[in-house]
């Protein structure tokens, strides 16, 4: 769970996020969230142009049954362990900067596999550091990365995905080492 001060997203006196089902148990919410987002992931994703608004639409699509704020940028500061994510007052400008970078780099299209993996790792590391949503950043990132890879001609084999390895690579990328993440993406795209 994320650390946050006076979190208006949570039920008072708890670290359980307010949710549409009214669940006040962390375990029950986790099971509900997993079931609802899995069901939505089986549906067609929102159409878009791999833009910031498309990214928000994907988050909304995945989490619309769980949270009223699905698809909206968070309004509080959060951290995970020692990692403090982008301040909420900077999220919109940082997301705009990052998606402008992606557009300038032609959505990583027409690149050989290793160059794609390196660019995708950079994009994903930056997006993770921004952490625009209160919850659901990882699932939204993976969904978006899958679309990006497909459109760039490097579809990912998610059956090869090792969640623990990805988590460790994301942590390393937060510290500036994107190489491990690039290696994982290259392996998934092979």
C-alpha positions in Angstrom: 0.0 0.0 0.0 1.1 3.5 -0.7 2.0 5.9 2.1 0.1 9.2 2.1 -0.7 11.9 4.6 -4.3 12.6 5.5 -5.5 10.6 2.6 -9.0 11.7 1.4 -9.1 8.7 -0.9 -9.3 6.3 2.1 -12.0 5.6 4.7 -11.3 7.6 7.8 -8.8 5.9 10.1 -7.9 3.3 7.6 -5.6 2.8 4.6 -8.5 1.2 2.6 -9.4 3.2 -0.5 -13.0 4.4 -0.8 -14.6 2.3 -3.4 -17.9 1.9 -5.2 -18.7 -1.4 -3.5 -18.3 0.2 0.0 -15.7 -2.4 1.0 -13.8 -1.5 4.2 -11.5 -4.6 4.3 -8.2 -4.3 2.4 -8.4 -8.0 1.4 -12.0 -7.7 0.2 -11.1 -4.6 -1.8 -8.1 -6.3 -3.4 -10.2 -9.3 -4.5 -12.9 -7.0 -5.8 -10.5 -4.7 -7.6 -8.7 -7.7 -9.2 -12.0 -9.3 -10.4 -13.3 -6.0 -11.8 -10.1 -4.9 -13.5 -9.6 -8.4 -15.0 -13.2 -8.4 -16.4 -12.6 -4.9 -17.9 -9.2 -6.0 -19.4 -11.0 -8.7 -21.3 -13.1 -6.1 -23.1 -11.9 -3.9 -26.0 -9.8 -1.0 -24.7 -10.7 2.6 -25.5 -9.5 3.8 -28.8 -6.9 6.5 -28.9 -3.7 7.8 -30.2 -1.3 6.7 -27.4 -1.7 10.2 -25.9 -2.1 11.3 -22.3 -5.9 11.4 -22.7 -5.8 7.9 -24.1 -3.7 6.8 -21.1 -6.3 8.3 -18.7 -9.1 6.6 -20.7 -7.4 3.3 -20.2 -7.1 3.8 -16.4 -10.8 4.8 -16.4 -11.8 1.7 -18.4 -9.9 -0.7 -16.1 -11.0 0.9 -12.8 -14.4 2.4 -13.5 -16.3 -0.3 -11.5 -14.1 0.2 -8.5 -13.3 3.9 -7.9 -15.2 7.1 -8.7 -11.9 8.8 -9.5 -10.9 6.3 -12.2 -9.0 8.1 -15.0 -8.4 11.2 -12.9 -5.0 12.3 -11.7 -4.3 12.0 -8.0 -4.5 15.1 -5.8 -2.2 14.0 -2.9 1.4 13.2 -2.4 2.3 9.6 -2.2 5.4 7.4 -1.7 6.3 3.8 -1.7 9.1 3.0 0.7 11.8 5.6 0.1 10.4 6.5 -3.4 8.4 9.8 -3.4 6.4 10.1 -6.6 5.7 13.2 -8.6 3.9 15.9 -6.6 0.3 16.2 -7.7 0.6 19.8 -8.7 3.2 18.7 -11.3 1.5 15.6 -12.7 -0.4 17.2 -15.6 2.7 19.0 -16.9 5.0 16.0 -16.4 2.6 13.7 -18.2 2.3 16.2 -21.0 6.1 16.4 -21.2 6.4 12.6 -21.3 3.7 12.0 -23.9 5.2 14.8 -26.1 8.5 12.9 -25.9 6.7 9.8 -27.0 5.2 11.6 -29.9 8.5 13.2 -30.9 10.0 9.7 -30.9 7.2 8.5 -33.3 5.7 6.2 -30.6 8.9 4.1 -30.9 7.8 2.8 -34.3 10.3 1.8 -37.0 12.9 0.8 -34.5 14.8 -2.5 -34.2 13.8 -4.6 -31.2 16.6 -3.5 -28.8 16.1 0.2 -29.6 12.4 -0.2 -29.0 13.0 -1.9 -25.7 15.4 0.8 -24.6 12.9 3.6 -25.5 10.0 1.7 -24.0 12.0 1.2 -20.7 12.7 5.0 -20.6 9.1 5.9 -21.2 7.9 3.4 -18.6 10.4 4.4 -16.0 9.4 8.1 -16.4 5.7 7.3 -16.3 6.2 5.2 -13.1 8.1 8.0 -11.4 5.1 10.3 -12.2 2.6 7.8 -10.8 -0.4 9.9 -11.9 -3.1 7.8 -10.3 -3.8 7.1 -6.6 -4.0 3.4 -7.4 -3.7 1.2 -10.5 -0.6 2.7 -12.1 1.2 -0.6 -12.7 -1.8 -2.3 -14.4 -2.4 0.8 -16.6 1.3 1.0 -17.5 1.4 -2.6 -18.6 -1.8 -2.3 -20.6 -0.5 0.9 -22.3 2.9 -0.7 -22.9 1.2 -3.7 -24.6 -0.7 -1.3 -26.9 2.5 0.7 -27.6 4.5 -2.4 -28.4 1.9 -3.8 -30.6 1.6 -0.6 -32.6 5.4 -0.3 -32.9 5.6 -3.8 -34.4 7.0 -5.5 -31.3 4.1 -7.3 -29.6 4.7 -8.5 -26.1 4.4 -12.2 -25.0 2.9 -11.6 -21.6 3.1 -15.3 -20.8 6.8 -14.7 -20.2 6.1 -11.9 -17.7 7.7 -12.4 -14.3 5.9 -9.9 -12.0 8.6 -10.0 -9.4 11.4 -9.3 -11.9 9.4 -6.4 -13.4 8.9 -4.9 -9.9 12.6 -5.1 -9.2 13.3 -3.6 -12.6 10.9 -0.7 -12.0 12.5 0.0 -8.6 16.0 0.0 -10.3 14.6 2.3 -13.0 13.4 4.7 -10.3 17.0 5.0 -9.2 18.1 5.7 -12.8 19.0 2.2 -14.0 16.7 1.5 -17.0 18.9 -1.4 -18.4 17.2 -4.2 -16.5 13.8 -3.0 -17.5 14.9 -2.7 -21.1 16.2 -6.3 -21.0 12.8 -7.5 -19.7 10.9 -5.6 -22.4 13.3 -7.0 -25.0 12.7 -10.6 -23.8 8.9 -10.0 -23.8 9.1 -8.6 -27.4 11.3 -11.5 -28.7 
